[in-house]
Amino acid sequence: MPSLQRTTPQEMIKKLVEMINYEDYLKKTQQDWESRWENIQELITFASEVESQPPPQDPIAVVAAEQAAVPEQQ
């Protein structure tokens, strides 16, 4: 099995959808399969957008840095 360490969320979702033949499943079981398939495509797009954003800052680290920058009062 290939390593998933370098696999992007977008690639993982695509691979999973492919592995379980989700589009075929939707076609066979859902009258509105096209709408549901569009939702999956939107999820993949969202995953790629989130992936390209910088990681959020750790709120504890932000507060600690702010506290360290405040001069000590005597």
N, C-alpha and C positions, 0 to 999 in steps of 0.2 A: 504494500500500500504506500503511495507517495506521501511524503511529508506535507503536513498542512501548515507548517510554521510560516511559510512564505505565501500562502494562499490568501488572497484578499476576500473580504466578506462577499463582494460581488461574485467572484469566481466560485466561492463555496455555495452560494444560493443557486447559481446557474447549474453547477454540478449536481446538487441535490435534486433539483427539479428534473433534470435530465435522467438521473439514476432511477427515480421513481415514476418516470413517464407521466408526470403530472398533467401536461397539456392533453395527452390522450385520455387520461382519467376524466379530466373536466369535460372533454368533448363527449364522452360516453355517459356521463352522469348528470350534467348540468345543462339546462336549457339556455342559461345565460353564460355559457362557458367563455365567450369572448370577453365579456366584462370582467370575469374573474381572472382570465389570463392577462388582461391589461393591468389588473392589480398586482400580479406577480412581476410584470415588467416594470411597474412603478417602484416596487420594492427593490428590484435590482438597481434601478437608476438611483434611488435614494441611498442605497448602500455604497455606490460609487461616489456620490456627493459627500457623504459623511467621511468616507475614507480619505478624501482629498483635503479635509479640514484638519487644522492642527489639533492635537489632543487637548481636551479641556484641562485647565490648571487644577491642581489639587487644592481645594479650598483651605485646608489646614496649612499647607505650605504658603499660600497667599497671606493668610492672617499672620503666620509666624514671621514672614518677611516684612510685613507692615509693622509689626511690633518691634522688630529688630531695628527698623529705621527711625523709630521714635526715640528721641534723646531721653535718657533717664533723668527723672526729676529728683531733687534732693531736698 
